[in-house]
Amino acid sequence: MIRLKWKGAVSAALSAVLVISALAGCGAKTDEAAQASSQPAQTAGQPAQTAETSGKIAETPITISMFLQDSADQAISTDLPIIQEITKRTNVSFDFIPGPTTEDQFREKFNVIIASGSIPDVVVSPYRDDMFKVAEQGIFEPLDEQIDQNAPNLKKILTGNPDIIKSLKSSDGKDYFLPFLGAVKTFKVWMVREDWLQKLNLSTPETLDDWYSMLKAFKEKDPNGNGKQDEIPYTTRNTKAGVLSFMEAYGISGFEANEQYFIEDNTVKYAYTDSRFKDALTYINKLYNEGLIDPEYATNDTKVWLSRITNEVSGACQDTTARAYSLGGMIKAANPNSTASMAVVAPPKGPSGNRMTTSQMQPVRGFTAISAKSKYKDEIVKLFDYFYSEDGSLLMNFGLEGQTYNMVDGKPQYTEAITKDSQGRSILSMLNVFGHREWAYAQDVGYENALLDDKYVQYRNDMEQYIKPTIPALSFTGDERDIINNKYTEIQTYKDEMVDKFIMGKEPIANFDAFVNKIKAMGIDEVLAVEQAAYDRYNK
């Protein structure tokens, strides 16, 4: 495995984050940026160490309540080793309020908690729009002064990375969030069962037509060898996102919240009313009608998705590089005679030759907010600032020395408790079992590399050439936010319902123009005007 020396590892992660920020904010990726994103920087300094980050956070034990998205690998608990270690080091205990693992259900519970007025001390969410919508309602505490006074490690990071600051600022100019910072660009990749391709004498798919032919062969030619046509060729664990990935071959994207609006000719456009989306829907509907994509995609969660893959029912999906690496071993663990391996392949090439991917890591991948009513604001900021420190980042990225990793020649290496799980689970899954969660800290690129072997590190790096920047994180005025809240919520509900109907054939594609006209009547042009104004301000 490729591993970074711990000295400078946090700096390497932040160097990668800075490259991502530049990519997300200003167009085409340069050769230098591509190289920098996959190689550690050697010049940046380490985060500061202070009394606040090297000892107890609170003089006497305190307990803070925290709402966060849970892991499908292990329910969050104060009994988990990493959580216990945090409490031991900091004097801070937790009262966890776990949120569902699926996006729609988590966001629904988030809205219920916010509407209740009973806000936990800490709210953690990966969904930027949800967090920013409520930030200026007096629900979350502004953190600018807190960061200046109580977060020297985070302050040093922000000072060196102005694009991160821009991603955190709300329209009132304040920062309400502590960020979870990613370390690499490539997040989601396309993957197929390499051994199934070989068994059926198929070439690696390049075009959309190739993908159709491959999936059809997977369905009809019994690649799992059980004598039945029981294959569901393409599956997904993240509802619409997995099947709407095919949109990108048509030059548009919209299956992630930050991608439904996109920039073309310096103009903000909406993916779902674009004529190219009709072409994408036609293709996806064809796959659905012929049983080539999972008929239960709209309700699948991680457990169902994993069952499809490990039981050798499905042979293609889009997910993280780390999962692509681990799935082969998990399939073999469930089926000892299997020769399974997952190959990462380039995104499908569309009718116009377009080949891109946009569902990738942004510089800020998650947001941690503090309730304005919390009694422990200072302590909470100091707690999370500890996770940006050298010791805290080592804990967040690698876990517990002697249990999940050991220091070998000055660098952390995972133990067999993490790398050789009897069930074939990935390193990431096993860290989650020990209590790892993605709240505010800086991810270390060495952690990402340690999830993979050299082949999959190369796969991940090779996919960077296809990344197309998404619209940058924008700030809105109160009036602009009101327009978005008043108009887009209804539009989104209608859009989500109709997209499923189009894919499943419950609504004929011939009605696409009526769908577009309905969205226009609901006010999408007003929303686009707001987005354009915010984008123009961003450019200035």
Secondary structure, DSSP 4 states (H G I P E B T S, - for coil): -----STTHHHHHHHHHHHHHHHHHSSSPPHHHHHHHHS--SSSPPPP--HHHHS-SSSS-EEEEEEEE--SSS---TTSHHHHHHHHHHSEEEEEEEEPSSHHHHHHHHHHHHHHS---SEEEES-HHHHHHHIIIIIB---HHHHHHH-HHHHHHHHH-HHHHHHHB-TTS-B--EEEE---S--EEEEEEHHHHHHTT-PPP-BHHHHHHHHHHHHHS-TT-SSS-----B--SSTHHHHHGGGGGGT---SSGGGSEEEETTEEEEGGGSHHHHHHHHHHHHHHHTT-B-TTTTT--HHHHHHHHHTTS--EEEEEHHHHHHHHHHHHHHSTT----EEEEPPPB-TTS---B-----SEEEEEEEBTT-S-HHHHHHHHHHHHSHHHHHHHHH--BTTTEEEETTEEEE-HHHH--TT---HHHHHHHHT---SSSBPPHHHHHHTS-HHHHHHHHHGGGGB-PPPPP----HHHHHHIIIIIHHHHHHHHHHHHHHHHTSS-GGGHHHHHHHHHHTTHHHHHHHHHHHHHHHH-
